[in-house]
Amino acid sequence: MDGHGARLPQILAEIEITDHKLHQNTNYEAARLAARHGAPVIEAEIEPYKAKMAQKAAEQQFQAKLRGVDLAIQHGIISGDPDDLNEIAAIFQLPAFQHSADGMDNLKRAAAIAHHPNHVRITPRSATTKARSDAGKKSISGLPTLTANVRQPSTGVRGSVNKAVDKFR
């Protein structure tokens, strides 16, 4: 009564009718119930249904990981620099990288490895990052040069990526 309230007698009546129909014509009623709830009705539909459910689960898992990375960038746990993100992804794929149950802990450890002074990069840096890292070395007096290339602020993911890239300029 707590969960369904006044609808409980109607729900019980529907269950009784369905049970009676299942006893009268089992195959037809089972197929009707399966089709009504999106499950496969005939044997040929089983494998495509399993593949569809596996794809849906993988997509949900990917979206959850993407939200975690976005939150980590927003909270400053990792930078949003594409070169850093590519390096962190490459570290995740290393066989020697020990994954824990906590995804955020894995992300923090991979970021720490990527930024460690003794870490040898797995992925190449992009041309813009190389130019940025050489900018201070090209100054005549030995002082870093100032760049007038300032990005306009924007919102959303692009804004957080721009903010993270500007930190490393």
CYANA upper distance limits for C-alpha pairs under 8 A (distance plus 0.5 A):
  1 MET  CA      5 GLY  CA      5.11
  1 MET  CA      6 ALA  CA      7.79
  1 MET  CA      8 LEU  CA      6.98
  4 HIS  CA      8 LEU  CA      6.07
  7 ARG  CA     11 ILE  CA      6.74
  8 LEU  CA     12 LEU  CA      6.65
  9 PRO  CA     13 ALA  CA      6.69
 10 GLN  CA     14 GLU  CA      6.79
 11 ILE  CA     15 ILE  CA      6.77
 12 LEU  CA     16 GLU  CA      6.71
 13 ALA  CA     17 ILE  CA      6.74
 14 GLU  CA     18 THR  CA      6.61
 15 ILE  CA     19 ASP  CA      6.55
 16 GLU  CA     20 HIS  CA      6.69
 17 ILE  CA     21 LYS  CA      6.71
 18 THR  CA     22 LEU  CA      6.57
 18 THR  CA     29 GLU  CA      8.40
 19 ASP  CA     23 HIS  CA      6.89
 20 HIS  CA     24 GLN  CA      6.92
 21 LYS  CA     25 ASN  CA      6.55
 21 LYS  CA     26 THR  CA      7.70
 21 LYS  CA     29 GLU  CA      7.00
 22 LEU  CA     26 THR  CA      4.96
 22 LEU  CA     27 ASN  CA      8.26
 22 LEU  CA     29 GLU  CA      6.08
 22 LEU  CA     30 ALA  CA      7.46
 25 ASN  CA     29 GLU  CA      6.66
 26 THR  CA     30 ALA  CA      6.44
 27 ASN  CA     31 ALA  CA      6.64
 28 TYR  CA     32 ARG  CA      6.62
 29 GLU  CA     33 LEU  CA      6.60
 30 ALA  CA     34 ALA  CA      6.62
 31 ALA  CA     35 ALA  CA      6.61
 31 ALA  CA     41 VAL  CA      5.63
 31 ALA  CA     42 ILE  CA      8.27
 32 ARG  CA     36 ARG  CA      6.54
 32 ARG  CA     41 VAL  CA      8.30
 33 LEU  CA     37 HIS  CA      6.86
 34 ALA  CA     38 GLY  CA      6.61
 34 ALA  CA     39 ALA  CA      5.28
 34 ALA  CA     40 PRO  CA      6.77
 34 ALA  CA     41 VAL  CA      6.31
 35 ALA  CA     39 ALA  CA      6.27
 35 ALA  CA     40 PRO  CA      7.20
 35 ALA  CA     41 VAL  CA      6.54
 39 ALA  CA     49 TYR  CA      7.88
 40 PRO  CA     45 GLU  CA      5.67
 40 PRO  CA     46 ILE  CA      6.01
 40 PRO  CA     49 TYR  CA      6.98
 41 VAL  CA     45 GLU  CA      7.22
 41 VAL  CA     46 ILE  CA      8.43
 42 ILE  CA     46 ILE  CA      7.66
 44 ALA  CA     48 PRO  CA      8.41
 45 GLU  CA     49 TYR  CA      6.52
 46 ILE  CA     50 LYS  CA      6.68
 47 GLU  CA     51 ALA  CA      6.67
 48 PRO  CA     52 LYS  CA      6.53
 49 TYR  CA     53 MET  CA      6.65
 50 LYS  CA     54 ALA  CA      6.61
 51 ALA  CA     55 GLN  CA      6.60
 52 LYS  CA     56 LYS  CA      6.63
 53 MET  CA     57 ALA  CA      6.64
 54 ALA  CA     58 ALA  CA      6.64
 55 GLN  CA     59 GLU  CA      6.62
 56 LYS  CA     60 GLN  CA      6.70
 57 ALA  CA     61 GLN  CA      6.66
 58 ALA  CA     62 PHE  CA      6.61
 59 GLU  CA     63 GLN  CA      6.63
 60 GLN  CA     64 ALA  CA      6.70
 61 GLN  CA     65 LYS  CA      6.82
 62 PHE  CA     66 LEU  CA      6.63
 63 GLN  CA     67 ARG  CA      6.66
 64 ALA  CA     68 GLY  CA      6.79
 65 LYS  CA     69 VAL  CA      6.79
 66 LEU  CA     70 ASP  CA      6.66
 67 ARG  CA     71 LEU  CA      6.61
 68 GLY  CA     72 ALA  CA      6.62
 68 GLY  CA    104 MET  CA      7.74
 69 VAL  CA     73 ILE  CA      6.72
 70 ASP  CA     74 GLN  CA      6.67
 70 ASP  CA    157 VAL  CA      7.92
 71 LEU  CA     75 HIS  CA      6.58
 72 ALA  CA     76 GLY  CA      6.61
 72 ALA  CA     77 ILE  CA      5.48
 72 ALA  CA     78 ILE  CA      6.33
 72 ALA  CA    104 MET  CA      8.46
 73 ILE  CA     77 ILE  CA      6.50
 73 ILE  CA     78 ILE  CA      5.74
 73 ILE  CA     79 SER  CA      6.16
 73 ILE  CA     80 GLY  CA      6.18
 73 ILE  CA    160 SER  CA      7.57
 73 ILE  CA    161 VAL  CA      8.43
 74 GLN  CA    160 SER  CA      6.97
 77 ILE  CA    108 LYS  CA      7.51
 78 ILE  CA    108 LYS  CA      7.84
 78 ILE  CA    111 ALA  CA      6.95
 79 SER  CA     84 ASP  CA      7.40
 79 SER  CA     85 LEU  CA      8.10
 79 SER  CA    161 VAL  CA      8.17
 79 SER  CA    164 ALA  CA      5.88
 79 SER  CA    165 VAL  CA      8.15
 80 GLY  CA     84 ASP  CA      7.69
 80 GLY  CA     85 LEU  CA      7.18
 80 GLY  CA    160 SER  CA      7.27
 80 GLY  CA    161 VAL  CA      5.12
 80 GLY  CA    162 ASN  CA      8.23
 80 GLY  CA    163 LYS  CA      8.48
 80 GLY  CA    164 ALA  CA      5.73
 80 GLY  CA    165 VAL  CA      7.30
 81 ASP  CA     85 LEU  CA      6.74
 81 ASP  CA    161 VAL  CA      6.70
 81 ASP  CA    164 ALA  CA      6.53
 81 ASP  CA    165 VAL  CA      5.80
 82 PRO  CA     86 ASN  CA      6.57
 83 ASP  CA     87 GLU  CA      6.70
 83 ASP  CA    123 THR  CA      8.41
 83 ASP  CA    124 PRO  CA      8.44
 83 ASP  CA    125 ARG  CA      6.44
 83 ASP  CA    126 SER  CA      7.28
 83 ASP  CA    129 THR  CA      8.26
 84 ASP  CA     88 ILE  CA      6.61
 84 ASP  CA    111 ALA  CA      8.42
 84 ASP  CA    114 ALA  CA      7.77
 85 LEU  CA     89 ALA  CA      6.65
 86 ASN  CA     90 ALA  CA      6.70
 86 ASN  CA    123 THR  CA      7.41
 87 GLU  CA     91 ILE  CA      6.72
 87 GLU  CA    114 ALA  CA      6.92
 87 GLU  CA    121 ARG  CA      7.54
 87 GLU  CA    122 ILE  CA      6.99
 87 GLU  CA    123 THR  CA      6.27
 88 ILE  CA     92 PHE  CA      6.79
 88 ILE  CA    107 LEU  CA      8.21
 88 ILE  CA    110 ALA  CA      6.03
 88 ILE  CA    111 ALA  CA      6.38
 88 ILE  CA    114 ALA  CA      6.72
 89 ALA  CA     93 GLN  CA      7.09
 90 ALA  CA     94 LEU  CA      7.16
 90 ALA  CA    122 ILE  CA      7.24
 90 ALA  CA    123 THR  CA      7.65
 91 ILE  CA     97 PHE  CA      7.39
 91 ILE  CA    110 ALA  CA      6.64
 91 ILE  CA    113 ILE  CA      8.43
 91 ILE  CA    114 ALA  CA      8.04
 91 ILE  CA    122 ILE  CA      8.28
 92 PHE  CA     97 PHE  CA      6.81
 92 PHE  CA    110 ALA  CA      7.21
 93 GLN  CA     97 PHE  CA      7.85
 99 HIS  CA    106 ASN  CA      6.62
100 SER  CA    105 ASP  CA      7.76
100 SER  CA    106 ASN  CA      6.84
102 ASP  CA    106 ASN  CA      7.01
103 GLY  CA    107 LEU  CA      6.79
104 MET  CA    108 LYS  CA      6.68
105 ASP  CA    109 ARG  CA      6.68
106 ASN  CA    110 ALA  CA      6.60
107 LEU  CA    111 ALA  CA      6.62
108 LYS  CA    112 ALA  CA      6.62
109 ARG  CA    113 ILE  CA      6.70
110 ALA  CA    114 ALA  CA      6.64
111 ALA  CA    115 HIS  CA      6.73
112 ALA  CA    116 HIS  CA      6.50
113 ILE  CA    119 HIS  CA      7.10
114 ALA  CA    119 HIS  CA      6.85
114 ALA  CA    121 ARG  CA      7.95
115 HIS  CA    119 HIS  CA      7.55
125 ARG  CA    129 THR  CA      6.70
125 ARG  CA    130 LYS  CA      6.93
126 SER  CA    130 LYS  CA      6.87
127 ALA  CA    131 ALA  CA      6.68
128 THR  CA    132 ARG  CA      6.59
129 THR  CA    133 SER  CA      6.60
130 LYS  CA    134 ASP  CA      6.75
131 ALA  CA    135 ALA  CA      6.62
132 ARG  CA    136 GLY  CA      8.49
132 ARG  CA    169 ARG  CA      6.95
133 SER  CA    169 ARG  CA      8.46
134 ASP  CA    138 LYS  CA      7.13
135 ALA  CA    139 SER  CA      7.93
135 ALA  CA    144 PRO  CA      7.44
135 ALA  CA    145 THR  CA      7.06
136 GLY  CA    142 GLY  CA      8.01
136 GLY  CA    143 LEU  CA      7.09
136 GLY  CA    144 PRO  CA      4.36
136 GLY  CA    145 THR  CA      6.01
137 LYS  CA    142 GLY  CA      7.36
137 LYS  CA    143 LEU  CA      8.43
137 LYS  CA    144 PRO  CA      7.31
138 LYS  CA    142 GLY  CA      8.17
138 LYS  CA    144 PRO  CA      8.32
138 LYS  CA    145 THR  CA      8.27
139 SER  CA    143 LEU  CA      6.45
139 SER  CA    144 PRO  CA      6.50
139 SER  CA    145 THR  CA      6.39
151 ARG  CA    162 ASN  CA      7.84
153 PRO  CA    159 GLY  CA      6.75
153 PRO  CA    162 ASN  CA      8.30
154 SER  CA    158 ARG  CA      7.25
154 SER  CA    159 GLY  CA      5.06
155 THR  CA    159 GLY  CA      5.17
155 THR  CA    160 SER  CA      7.86
156 GLY  CA    160 SER  CA      7.00
157 VAL  CA    161 VAL  CA      6.64
158 ARG  CA    162 ASN  CA      6.58
159 GLY  CA    163 LYS  CA      6.55
160 SER  CA    164 ALA  CA      6.66
161 VAL  CA    165 VAL  CA      6.64
162 ASN  CA    166 ASP  CA      6.55
163 LYS  CA    167 LYS  CA      6.90
164 ALA  CA    168 PHE  CA      7.50
165 VAL  CA    169 ARG  CA      7.22
